């Protein structure tokens, strides 16, 4: 009798062990999403920047009629750029009608060369509901979730002002009902004597007909320390474990979260594993707000940043928000493979699962400037002809290339090519 009880008990324990092993292997832990307000606030290390301050176009193209054009870069300290942005953000847009280039029946070469107008350009495009954070976008929005790359406001011969929105899909445009006036457009295209003229290139970007003078600053910087970062990312830094990787990077863990610091690259990567999403539906705008609040509370910002990329609508859970650093209106872009000039963050269901950024904190007050001449006109044309990947060029624009020493950060301006694969190269 006792032997039968032992056998039965042993059989029960074996079956229970198999069941528990199965549940452990094939089930996911249940995460309770932490809403942004519940993130633990930490010491402020950098600047805190609200989301609307990072939603600005990287270029304003002014069409002055008579085939004259000029370009304003994203410098909010520049009075004309700031005035135009203020007007654009105060006017409303609504009743978005989906259309195509053919259906509009417009001769865009004529609109560009003869009609006064303004192009508001976002390099990689932003969704309408995100632009709604700064613009007066009213009514029901298109359900497709297109990325708006350009907003073109122009005056027709009959003095009608039209507003056309271009998307990241060449065949998809929207015409919006807006209250831009002829006087608004007149303000947009009012330029001072001696403005730098630009010419249109067939690839749909603009280059100056003369040289550009751009400031090149050199400044001191400090670095966020390991102790500061551990206090920033971990509830109890004393409970973290550490190890050193073969490449010299240091990793700190508290059981779930991980912080990797690459000292030579002055770069950090924070990770907090998130359970796979079942429905794969993400609130891109809500996640964006969570991302900005998380960064504000975990290191802050070490300069001026603009939102450059959002996750793809079809693959929202696998994409990242990318914020690009700007200085004096020009983007800061490292050489291929260099980790500098951007902040990258992945958010799922309001939870930050990955966060990458520089550990450098530049001291802009220490900046020493010198002027650099960027060639335009025929000299720039000659450079482009010599560039080996000219057939792959999507656009060309001025940008800063960062050069980092042990104590200083130098920003060297130069002409940059954006290639069709999304990468950047400086045209030396």
C-alpha positions as CSV (number, residue, x, y, z in Angstrom):
1,X,0.0,0.0,0.0
2,X,2.8,2.4,1.0
3,X,4.7,1.6,-2.2
4,X,1.6,2.4,-4.3
5,X,1.3,5.8,-2.5
6,X,4.9,6.5,-3.2
7,X,4.6,5.6,-6.8
8,X,1.4,7.7,-7.2
9,X,3.1,10.7,-5.4
10,X,6.2,10.4,-7.6
11,X,4.1,10.2,-10.8
12,X,2.2,13.4,-9.7
13,X,5.4,15.3,-9.0
14,X,6.8,14.3,-12.4
15,X,3.7,15.5,-14.2
16,X,3.6,18.7,-12.2
17,X,7.3,19.3,-13.1
18,X,6.5,18.8,-16.8
19,X,3.6,21.2,-16.6
20,X,5.5,23.9,-14.9
21,X,8.4,23.5,-17.3
22,X,6.0,23.9,-20.2
23,X,4.4,27.0,-18.7
24,X,7.9,28.5,-18.1
25,X,9.1,27.8,-21.6
26,X,6.0,28.8,-23.6
27,X,4.5,31.7,-21.7
28,X,5.5,35.3,-21.4
29,X,5.7,37.3,-18.2
30,X,2.8,39.8,-17.8
31,X,4.1,43.3,-17.8
32,X,2.1,46.2,-16.4
33,X,2.9,49.2,-18.6
34,X,4.2,52.1,-16.7
35,X,2.6,55.3,-17.9
36,X,5.0,58.2,-18.4
37,X,4.0,60.1,-15.3
38,X,5.1,57.0,-13.2
39,X,8.7,56.9,-14.4
40,X,10.9,57.7,-11.5
41,X,12.2,61.3,-11.8
42,X,16.0,61.6,-11.5
43,X,18.6,64.3,-11.3
44,X,18.4,66.6,-14.3
45,X,21.7,66.3,-16.2
46,X,20.9,68.1,-19.5
47,X,18.2,70.4,-20.8
48,X,14.5,69.4,-20.7
49,X,12.9,70.2,-24.1
50,X,9.1,69.9,-24.8
51,X,8.0,68.0,-27.9
52,X,6.7,71.0,-29.9
53,X,10.2,72.6,-29.8
54,X,11.5,69.6,-31.7
55,X,9.0,69.7,-34.5
56,X,10.5,72.1,-37.0
57,X,11.3,71.8,-40.7
58,X,14.9,71.5,-41.7
59,X,14.5,73.8,-44.7
60,X,12.2,76.6,-45.9
61,X,12.3,77.1,-49.6
62,X,11.2,80.5,-50.8
63,X,10.0,80.9,-54.4
64,X,10.3,84.5,-55.3
65,X,8.9,84.2,-58.9
66,X,10.9,85.0,-62.1
67,X,12.8,81.7,-61.4
68,X,14.4,83.1,-58.2
69,X,14.6,81.0,-55.1
70,X,16.4,81.0,-51.7
71,X,16.6,78.6,-48.8
72,X,16.4,79.2,-45.0
73,X,17.9,76.5,-42.8
74,X,16.5,75.5,-39.4
75,X,17.9,78.3,-37.3
76,X,15.2,79.5,-34.9
77,X,17.5,82.5,-34.0
78,X,17.2,83.7,-37.6
79,X,14.4,86.3,-37.6
80,X,12.9,85.4,-41.0
81,X,12.9,81.7,-40.4
82,X,11.2,82.3,-37.0
83,X,8.6,84.7,-38.4
84,X,7.6,82.3,-41.2
85,X,7.3,79.4,-38.8
86,X,5.1,81.4,-36.5
87,X,2.8,82.3,-39.3
88,X,2.6,78.8,-40.6
89,X,1.8,77.4,-37.1
90,X,-1.0,80.0,-36.6
91,X,-2.9,79.2,-39.9
92,X,-5.3,76.3,-39.9
93,X,-5.5,73.4,-42.4
94,X,-8.5,71.1,-42.7
95,X,-10.6,69.0,-45.1
96,X,-7.6,67.0,-46.5
97,X,-8.5,65.8,-50.0
98,X,-6.3,62.9,-51.2
99,X,-5.1,63.4,-54.8
100,X,-2.3,62.8,-57.3
101,X,0.1,64.9,-59.3
102,X,-1.9,64.2,-62.5
103,X,-5.3,64.9,-60.9
104,X,-4.2,68.3,-59.7
105,X,-3.4,69.3,-63.2
106,X,-0.6,71.7,-62.2
107,X,2.5,72.5,-64.1
108,X,4.9,72.3,-61.2
109,X,7.8,73.8,-63.2
110,X,5.7,76.8,-63.7
111,X,4.5,76.9,-60.1
112,X,8.1,76.7,-59.0
113,X,9.5,79.3,-61.3
114,X,6.7,81.8,-61.7
115,X,4.3,81.7,-58.7
116,X,5.4,83.2,-55.3
117,X,5.2,80.6,-52.6
118,X,6.8,78.7,-49.7
119,X,7.9,75.1,-49.3
120,X,8.1,73.8,-45.7
121,X,10.3,70.7,-45.9
122,X,10.7,67.9,-43.4
123,X,13.6,65.7,-44.5
124,X,12.2,62.2,-43.6
125,X,8.6,63.3,-43.2
126,X,6.3,63.5,-40.1
127,X,2.7,62.3,-39.6
128,X,-0.1,64.8,-39.6
129,X,-1.1,64.0,-36.1
130,X,2.4,64.7,-34.9
131,X,2.5,68.0,-36.8
132,X,-0.8,68.7,-35.0
133,X,1.3,69.4,-31.9
134,X,2.5,72.7,-33.4
135,X,0.2,73.4,-36.4
136,X,-3.5,74.2,-36.4
137,X,-4.6,71.0,-38.1
138,X,-8.3,70.5,-37.7
139,X,-11.0,68.0,-38.4
140,X,-10.7,64.4,-39.4
141,X,-7.2,63.3,-40.5
142,X,-6.6,60.8,-43.3
143,X,-6.5,57.3,-42.0
144,X,-3.5,56.2,-44.2
145,X,-0.9,57.6,-41.8
146,X,1.3,59.1,-44.6
147,X,4.4,61.0,-43.7
148,X,4.3,64.6,-44.8
149,X,7.6,65.6,-46.4
150,X,6.5,69.0,-47.8
151,X,3.8,71.6,-47.4
152,X,3.7,73.9,-50.5
153,X,1.8,77.2,-50.2
154,X,1.6,79.3,-53.4
155,X,-0.5,82.0,-55.1
156,X,-2.1,81.3,-58.4
157,X,-2.7,83.9,-61.1
158,X,-6.2,84.6,-59.9
159,X,-4.8,85.3,-56.4
160,X,-6.1,82.1,-55.0
161,X,-3.8,80.6,-52.4
162,X,-3.5,76.8,-52.5
163,X,-1.9,74.5,-50.0
164,X,-0.6,71.1,-51.2
165,X,0.9,68.5,-48.9
166,X,3.4,66.0,-50.4
167,X,4.0,62.6,-48.8
168,X,6.8,60.0,-48.7
169,X,4.8,58.2,-51.4
170,X,5.4,60.0,-54.7
171,X,1.9,59.1,-56.0
172,X,0.0,60.4,-52.9
173,X,-0.6,64.1,-52.2
174,X,-3.2,66.0,-50.2
175,X,-4.8,69.4,-50.9
176,X,-6.0,71.1,-47.8
177,X,-8.4,73.9,-47.1
178,X,-6.3,76.6,-45.3
179,X,-6.6,80.2,-44.4
180,X,-3.2,81.4,-45.8
181,X,-3.6,84.8,-47.4
182,X,-1.9,86.6,-50.2
183,X,-0.4,88.9,-47.6
184,X,1.0,85.8,-45.8
185,X,2.8,84.7,-49.0
186,X,4.1,88.2,-49.6
187,X,5.7,88.1,-46.1
188,X,7.2,84.7,-46.8
189,X,8.9,85.9,-50.0
190,X,10.0,89.3,-48.7
191,X,13.8,89.0,-48.7
192,X,16.5,91.6,-48.1
193,X,19.0,92.8,-50.7
194,X,21.9,90.5,-51.0
195,X,20.0,87.3,-50.2
196,X,21.8,84.1,-51.4
197,X,20.1,82.9,-54.6
198,X,19.6,79.2,-55.1
199,X,18.9,77.1,-58.1
200,X,16.7,74.1,-58.5
201,X,18.3,70.7,-59.2
202,X,16.4,67.9,-61.1
203,X,16.7,65.6,-58.1
204,X,14.4,68.1,-56.2
205,X,16.8,69.9,-54.0
206,X,18.4,73.4,-54.1
207,X,22.0,74.5,-54.3
208,X,23.4,78.1,-53.8
209,X,24.6,79.9,-56.9
210,X,27.4,81.5,-54.8
211,X,29.6,80.6,-51.8
212,X,28.1,80.2,-48.3
213,X,29.9,81.5,-45.2
214,X,29.3,79.1,-42.2
215,X,30.6,79.4,-38.7
216,X,32.8,76.5,-37.4
217,X,32.8,76.4,-33.6
218,X,35.2,74.6,-31.3
219,X,34.0,74.1,-27.7
220,X,34.9,72.2,-24.6
221,X,32.7,69.4,-23.3
222,X,32.3,67.2,-20.2
223,X,31.0,63.6,-20.0
224,X,28.3,62.1,-18.0
225,X,29.9,59.9,-15.4
226,X,29.1,56.3,-14.6
227,X,27.7,57.3,-11.2
228,X,25.5,59.9,-12.7
229,X,24.1,57.5,-15.3
230,X,23.6,54.6,-12.8
231,X,21.6,57.0,-10.5
232,X,19.6,58.1,-13.6
233,X,18.7,54.6,-14.9
234,X,18.5,52.4,-11.9
235,X,16.2,52.6,-8.9
236,X,18.9,51.4,-6.5
237,X,22.4,51.7,-8.1
238,X,23.9,49.7,-5.2
239,X,22.2,46.6,-6.5
240,X,23.6,46.7,-10.0
241,X,26.1,44.2,-11.3
242,X,28.9,45.1,-13.7
243,X,31.1,43.4,-16.3
244,X,33.5,44.5,-19.0
245,X,33.1,43.3,-22.6
246,X,35.9,42.2,-24.9
247,X,35.7,45.6,-26.7
248,X,36.3,47.5,-23.4
249,X,32.7,48.6,-22.9
250,X,31.2,48.4,-19.4
251,X,27.8,46.9,-18.8
252,X,25.7,47.5,-15.7
253,X,22.6,45.4,-14.9
254,X,20.0,45.3,-12.1
255,X,18.2,42.1,-13.2
256,X,16.0,43.4,-15.9
257,X,17.5,46.7,-17.2
258,X,20.9,47.0,-18.8
259,X,23.2,50.0,-19.4
260,X,26.2,49.6,-21.8
261,X,28.8,52.4,-21.9
262,X,31.3,52.6,-24.7
263,X,33.9,54.9,-23.2
264,X,36.0,55.4,-26.4
265,X,32.9,56.2,-28.4
266,X,31.4,58.4,-25.6
267,X,28.1,56.5,-26.2
268,X,25.6,54.7,-24.1
269,X,22.9,52.1,-24.8
270,X,20.1,51.5,-22.3
271,X,17.8,48.5,-22.6
272,X,14.7,47.3,-20.8
273,X,13.2,44.1,-22.4
274,X,9.5,44.4,-23.2
275,X,7.2,41.4,-23.8
276,X,6.3,41.0,-27.5
277,X,3.1,42.8,-28.5
278,X,0.2,40.5,-29.5
279,X,-1.8,43.0,-31.6
280,X,1.2,44.8,-33.0
281,X,-0.8,48.1,-32.9
282,X,1.1,51.1,-31.5
283,X,0.1,54.6,-30.6
284,X,2.9,56.4,-32.5
285,X,2.0,59.8,-31.1
286,X,1.5,58.5,-27.5
287,X,4.8,56.6,-27.7
288,X,6.5,59.8,-29.0
289,X,5.4,61.7,-26.0
290,X,6.6,58.9,-23.7
291,X,10.0,59.0,-25.5
292,X,10.4,62.7,-25.0
293,X,9.4,62.6,-21.4
294,X,11.7,59.6,-20.8
295,X,14.7,61.5,-22.3
296,X,13.9,64.6,-20.4
297,X,14.0,62.6,-17.2
298,X,17.0,60.4,-18.1
299,X,19.9,62.5,-19.1
300,X,18.1,65.4,-20.8
301,X,19.3,66.9,-24.1
302,X,22.9,68.1,-24.8
303,X,21.9,70.6,-27.5
304,X,19.2,71.5,-30.0
305,X,17.4,68.5,-31.5
306,X,14.7,68.0,-34.1
307,X,12.5,64.9,-34.6
308,X,13.8,63.3,-37.8
309,X,12.3,59.8,-38.0
310,X,9.3,57.9,-36.6
311,X,8.7,54.2,-36.8
312,X,7.1,52.8,-39.9
313,X,3.3,52.5,-39.7
314,X,3.4,48.8,-40.9
315,X,6.2,47.9,-38.4
316,X,5.7,50.2,-35.5
317,X,7.0,47.9,-32.8
318,X,10.3,47.3,-34.5
319,X,11.1,50.9,-35.4
320,X,12.7,53.8,-33.5
321,X,12.3,57.5,-33.0
322,X,15.4,59.3,-34.1
323,X,16.2,62.9,-33.0
324,X,18.8,64.8,-35.0
325,X,21.1,67.3,-33.4
326,X,21.3,70.8,-34.9
327,X,23.7,73.7,-34.5
328,X,23.1,77.1,-36.0
329,X,20.4,75.6,-38.2
330,X,22.6,72.8,-39.7
331,X,22.4,69.1,-38.7
332,X,25.3,67.4,-37.0
333,X,26.1,64.2,-38.9
334,X,29.0,61.8,-38.1
335,X,30.8,59.7,-40.6
336,X,29.4,56.3,-41.5
337,X,29.5,54.2,-38.4
338,X,30.1,57.1,-35.9
339,X,27.8,57.3,-33.0
340,X,27.3,61.1,-32.6
341,X,24.7,63.7,-33.6
342,X,21.5,61.8,-32.8
343,X,19.4,60.2,-30.1
344,X,17.6,56.9,-30.9
345,X,14.8,55.5,-28.8
346,X,12.4,52.6,-29.1
347,X,9.1,52.7,-27.3
348,X,6.4,49.9,-27.2
349,X,3.1,50.4,-25.5
350,X,4.5,53.4,-23.7
351,X,7.5,51.5,-22.3
352,X,11.0,52.5,-23.4
353,X,12.8,49.3,-24.5
354,X,16.0,50.8,-26.0
355,X,17.7,54.2,-25.7
356,X,21.0,55.3,-27.3
357,X,22.7,58.6,-27.0
358,X,26.0,60.4,-26.6
359,X,27.5,60.9,-23.1
360,X,29.1,64.2,-24.1
361,X,27.7,67.5,-22.8
362,X,29.1,70.4,-24.9
363,X,29.7,73.7,-23.3
364,X,28.4,76.1,-26.0
365,X,29.5,79.1,-23.9
366,X,33.1,78.2,-24.4
367,X,32.8,78.0,-28.2
368,X,35.4,79.7,-30.3
369,X,34.3,80.4,-33.9
370,X,35.9,80.8,-37.2
371,X,34.3,81.3,-40.6
372,X,34.5,78.6,-43.3
373,X,33.6,79.2,-46.9
374,X,31.5,76.4,-48.5
375,X,31.8,76.6,-52.3
376,X,28.7,77.1,-54.3
377,X,27.9,77.6,-58.0
378,X,30.3,76.1,-60.5
379,X,32.8,75.1,-57.8
380,X,30.2,73.0,-56.1
381,X,29.1,71.6,-59.4
382,X,32.7,70.4,-60.0
383,X,32.8,68.7,-56.6
384,X,29.6,66.9,-57.4
385,X,30.8,65.7,-60.8
386,X,33.9,64.2,-59.1
387,X,31.8,62.5,-56.4
388,X,31.8,58.8,-57.2
389,X,28.2,58.0,-56.0
390,X,26.4,60.9,-57.7
391,X,23.9,58.6,-59.3
392,X,22.8,57.5,-55.8
393,X,22.3,61.1,-54.4
394,X,18.9,61.9,-53.1
395,X,19.7,65.4,-51.8
396,X,22.7,67.7,-51.0
397,X,22.8,70.1,-48.1
398,X,25.2,71.8,-45.6
399,X,25.9,69.9,-42.4
400,X,28.4,69.8,-39.5
401,X,30.9,67.0,-39.2
402,X,32.0,66.6,-35.6
403,X,35.6,66.0,-34.7
404,X,36.2,65.0,-31.1
405,X,39.4,65.1,-29.1
406,X,39.9,64.3,-25.4
407,X,38.8,67.8,-24.4
408,X,37.1,69.6,-27.3
409,X,34.4,69.1,-29.9
410,X,34.9,70.9,-33.2
411,X,32.0,71.2,-35.8
412,X,33.3,71.5,-39.3
413,X,30.8,72.5,-42.0
414,X,30.7,70.8,-45.3
415,X,28.5,69.7,-48.1
416,X,26.7,66.5,-47.3
417,X,25.0,64.0,-49.7
418,X,22.0,62.0,-48.5
419,X,22.0,58.7,-50.5
420,X,19.0,56.8,-51.5
421,X,19.7,54.1,-48.9
422,X,19.2,56.7,-46.2
423,X,22.9,57.1,-45.4
424,X,25.0,60.3,-45.5
425,X,28.4,61.1,-46.9
426,X,30.4,64.3,-46.8
427,X,31.5,65.5,-50.3
428,X,35.2,66.3,-49.7
